[in-house]
């Protein structure tokens, strides 16, 4: 993944195309769930975060109601607890922590402090043309803290 330009030409927030009944997040703290970072309204409240539970890793599965083309992703989070190494997988169902390393990611990135403040990360567009679902593996965080916190996740693309 590389940093996106300020202009997201013809790209829209893909939130309206998320199949909410199928969304899953492994290792989330039940009091600080994925809804806080992903859902409209919740993700705009800086006091609400997605937080990991047992360790710093999170595994997020987001199915879509129709095929999408993913262009870029925003991951916002705190300076120390914010996500660092992020791996994206397209169209992989039923991934868990036990098998996430068995598959090569469609793309991966080490997030900068600029990314955590809202700078989009552009994906390898050619690998994200026919996306039915997206799995996001947050491997670690910026400060090697016990848990990872994500304030906002925004998926930009087209249908």
MOPE-V374639 format. One line per field, one symbol per residue. phi: phi as a letter, one per 20 degrees, with the letter a starting at -180 (. if undefined). psi: psi as a letter, one per 20 degrees, with the letter a starting at -180 (. if undefined). burial: + if it has 9 or more other ideal C-beta (glycine too) atoms within 8 Angstrom, else -. A space follows every 10 residues. Layout:
phi=???
psi=???
burial=???
This chain:
phi=.cfeffedgl dcfegfdfef fdfcbemeff eceggfedeg nffeeffdce cfdfbeeccd dcedfbfcde dbcdcdafge effdeccdcd ldelecffcf efdfffabbd feffffepff deefgfecec eebcdddeeb cfdlefcdcc ebccddabd
psi=qrpqrhpmpj pqpjhijpnh hipqoqkqph imrhhhhhpp ggiioiipqp prfhaiqqop poqqirprop grqpoqrqgg iqqfoppppq koqkqrhhjh iippqhqqqo qrhggiiipq oprnhhikhm ohqpppooha rhjkrhqqpp hpppppbr.
burial=+-++---+-- +--++-+++- --+-+++++- -+++-+++-- -++----+++ +++--+++++ ++++---+++ ++++++++-- ++++++++++ -+--+----+ --+-+++++- +---++--++ +++-+-++-- +-++++++++ ++--+-++++ +++++++--
